[in-house]
Amino acid sequence: MTITFNREFQPRYGEVVTLSPLIRRVVAKNPNPFTFTGTGVYLIGRGDVAVIDPGPTLDNHLDAVLGALDEGEQITKILVTHTHSDHTAGVPKLKARTQAPTYGFGPHGPVPDHDPLEQVSFDEYLTKDEKAEFQKEWDELPDELRREGPDQDFFPDVLVKDRDLITGGTADSRFTLEVVHTPGHTSNHVCFALEEEKVLFTGDHVMGWATSVISPPDGDLFDYLNSLRKLLGRDDETYWPTHGPAITNPHPYVQGFLDHRLSRERQIVEALSAGPATIKDLVPAMYAETDKRLWRAAANSVFSHLLSLLREGRAEPEDGDPSLVATWSLVDR
């Protein structure tokens, strides 16, 4: 199946939108190539309200989240799908303003002392105008949005595990959220299943506008594929990702993601069958139709595929060091 992405999502920044009797959403104005139109913050329940992924630390955004509450309501739980800062940067401020405890699978996994992607540059593929445009976008970003990436400061007040239940709401409007551990995008990634409405809040695990980036060492393609297969065994009827629109045909869509990853693997194997290559060689051909601002992230995804092939004994780095800058080749069988 070819993945049909839906990029027709036009958020009303700062406004609360009621999606169902138990679900409201406020979208932060932090659009970029990784967040699409911005971070969608979900408010679950009435009266006793849970928030999923508070988003960036922008004060006007957090004001909007609190302003989404009706009179007499309060945020009593802050839930986190995973520790990337476009999801968690606003947690400390929201916690200070609500006194609500945080819930998550755990802290972020291993982060290198330096950014390995700094070793990979695709500048020679950028036109002069593209370089100027990308630099202008960066220069115009608010300081609060320049720190996106692993959030190593977050540690949940309440550690959750797969199949845990989180409840809340009022006596006549209760909600039950099941924790679904879905490692891959990050090792601590979870989804939250709203049992009353058969809805799954998928964070960055499955999104309607793009595939997820898998960034080793914390991101793991093997785990990611197994987490996709895990969703195929569930009966959720609708997915609400943190970025972008709902996914209303979950099972065929998830199968499309699995097929897509296997297709990427075949591309790598075919390229290496012509001779050894570096990740920098592979990305421009494999992602020719992708926004070049995402090529460095794509390098990480290709790296995750190569690590999976290494684990299976099908590819190896020529110098024995599996890295982003290594030259890779197929293993003769």
N, C-alpha and C positions, 0 to 999 in steps of 0.2 A: 504494500500500500504506500502511495506517495502521501507525505504529510501535507495537508492543506492548512496553512497557518491563517489565523484571523488577526489582521492588523488594523481593523476598522474601529478600534476602540478610542473613543473621544471622552476623556474624563472631565468632570466638572470639578476642578481643583477646589479643595477646601469645603465642598458641600457634602452633606450626608445624603446618601442614596439608600433607600430601603429596598433590599433585594428579595426579602421574604419576611414572614412574620418573625423570624428569629435572627435575621442577618441584616446588618447595615454596613455601609462601607464609606470610607473617606480616602481619597487618593491624594498623596503628597505631590507637590510640584517639584519633583526631582528627576525629570526625564533625561535619559542619556542612552547610549547604545546598549548598556547592560540592563537598565531598568525599564526600558521601553517608554511608556508614557508616565511612569512614576510608580511609587510603592503604594499598593492598595492595602489599607488597614481595615480589618474586619472587626466589627463589634457584634458579639454574639449574646443573645438573650435580652431580656427586659428586666429592669430593676437591678438585679445583681448581674453585672455585665462583664464578660471576658473580652479582652482585646487580643487579636492575633497579629503579631509583627508590627510594633508601633511605628517603624519607619525611621526617617531621618530626624535629626535633632533640631530642625527648623521650628522656631517658636510659634510661628503662625500656623504651621501644620498641627502641632500638638494642641494649640488652642482650638483648632477645628475638630480634632478628635474629641476633646472634652465638651465642646459645644454641641456635639452630636447627641449627647445624653438628654433625655427628657427630665423634667423636674422630678426630683426624688430618686433618680437613678445614680448609681455609682459603679466605677470600675473596680472590681474586686480581684481580678486575675489578669496577669499579663503573660500571654503565651508566645513562645518564640519557635518558629519552624527550624531556624538554623542561624549560625553566627556570622553572617555577612552584614556589614554595617548599614547597608541600605534597608535592612530589616530591624536592626537592633540599636542603632546609634541613639535613637530617641528614648530607649528604655530608662536610663537613669533619671531623666527629667520627668517622664511620665510617672515613674515610681515615686519620685519625690512629691509630685502633685496629688497622687491618689493613695499612697501608702499600700498599694496592691503588691502582693508577692509575685515573683516571676516563676514561670514554669518552662523547663527545657530539658533536652536529653543530656546536656552536659556542656562543658566549655569547648572551644574550638580545638581541633586536633593540631598536629605538628605544622609549624610554619617555619620555613628556612630563615636563617639570619639575614639573608639578602634576597631580593626578588630575582629568581632565576630568569624571568622573562626579560630582565635588563640585558641579558646576553643575546637576545634575539631581536633584531631590528628589520623592519620591512620598509625603511625609509626610501630605498631606491625604487620602490614600486609606487611611491606617491608623487603626484604631480606637484608643481610649485603651488598651484591654487589649492590643492587638497591639504598640503602642509599648512598653508596660511589659514584655511578654514578650521582645521582641527586645533591649531594653536589658539585661534580666536575663541573657540568654544571653551577651551580650558581656561583661558584668561578671564572669561566672563562667569565662570562657575563661582557660586558663593563658597567661602572657605569651608562651611559645614559639609559640602558635598564633594570635597576633594580627597576625603579620607576613606572612600569606599574600598572595601576589601575585608579580610578576616578581622573580626572583632575579638581580640584576645582578652578583653577586659570583662566580658560577660560570663557570669557564672550563675546559674539559676538558684533561686531560693528553694525551689521544689524540683528535685530530679525526677524525671518521668522515664518510663520504659515502655516498650512495645505492649499494647493492649491495655494500658492503664486507662481509667475513666476519670474525666474531670466534669463535674456537674455544677450547675448554677441556675440562675433565673428566679422567677417568682413561683408561688405555689400553683398558679394556673398557667404558667408558661415556663416550664422547666426545660433545660437543655442538657444533653449528654454528649461530651466530646471524647472520642476514643483516640488514643495515641497510636499512630502507625509509623514505626521506625522505618525510614527509607534512606539509608546511607547511599552515598555515591557522589552527589553534588558536593556535599560535605559529609564527614563521618557522623556528625550529630544531627543530620537532617531528619525531621519528622513531619508527617502530615497529621491533620486533625480531622476526624470524621464526625460530622454532626448526625447522630443517629436518628433524630426526629425527622430529618428532611432528606436523608440519604445523600448528603453533600460531603465532599472531601475538599478540605483546604490544603492545596498541594504545595504551597511555598514556591520554591524554584525547581521542584522535582519534575513536574510536568506543567508546561506553560502553553498557552494557545498561540502565542506570537512568535516563538522561537524554541530551539532546543536548549538544554542546559549545558553550561560549561563545566567540564570535569577537570579540576586542577590538582594534580599530584603535588605533594604527597598525601594531603588530607582527602582530596577527591580521588575516587577509585572507580574505574569503569566496570570492573567485575562486579563490585557491589551495586553500582547503578543499574546494570542490566538485571540483576536479581531483584532489585527493588521495583523495577518496572514490571517484572513477571509477578511479583507479589500483588500488585494492583489488579492484575488480570483475574486473580482469584477472589476479588471483592465484588460487592454488588452496589457500589456507589453509583448514583445516577447522574450527578453533576459534579464537576470539579471547579473550584474557584481558586486560581493561582494568585500569588501576591502581585504579579504584574499582568495586566491585560484582562481580556474578557473571559467569560465562563467557557468551559468545555462540556458540551452536552451529549457527546457520543464517546464516552471515555474509553471503552474497551477497544474499538477499532483504532482510535487515536493512539493509545498506548502501544498497540501492536505496530502501528506505523513508526513509532519511536524506536522500537526494537529493530525493525527492519532497516531503519535509517542507519543505526549504529553498525549493523552488520554490513551495510553497503559501504560505509566509510572504511571499515576494516578491509573490504575487498579492494577499494581504491588504493589503500596503502600497500597491500600485498602486490597488486598489479604494478604499482610504481616501482617497488623494490625488486620486482622480477626483472626489470630492465637494468638494474644495477644499484649499487649502494647510493644512499641519498641522506641528506640531513632534513630535519623538520622544516628548516627555512626553505629547502627546495620543494617540499611537499605542499606546504600551506597555500601558496599562490595558485597552484593548479587545482587543488581540492576545493578551495573556497573562493574561486574566481568571481562568483555571483554574490559574495557576502561583503557587507560594509567593511572596508579596509581597517576601520577603527577597531574591528573585532578580530583582526588577524592574530594579534598577540595572544588573545584568549583562545583562538582556534589552535595556536601552537601547543597550548596546554592540553587541549582535547586530543590532538594527534599524538602527543607524548603519552597520554593515558592509554591510547590504543596500542602504541608500541610496547608499553610496559605489560599490557595484557598478552600481546604476542610473545614477548620475552618469557612471561610466566608459562605460556603454553609450549615453549621451545621452538617457536616458528620464526622468530627474528632475534637479532642480537646487535649490540653496538660493537663496532669494529675494534675499539680500543678497550672493550670490557667495562666501560663506565657508562651506565645508562643515564644519559643526561639530555637536556634540551638541545645541546649543541653537538651531540655525538653524530657520527655517521653510522647509519643503520643498514643492515643487510639481512636478507632471508637466510635461514639456516638450511643447508643442504640436507636432504633426507635420503 
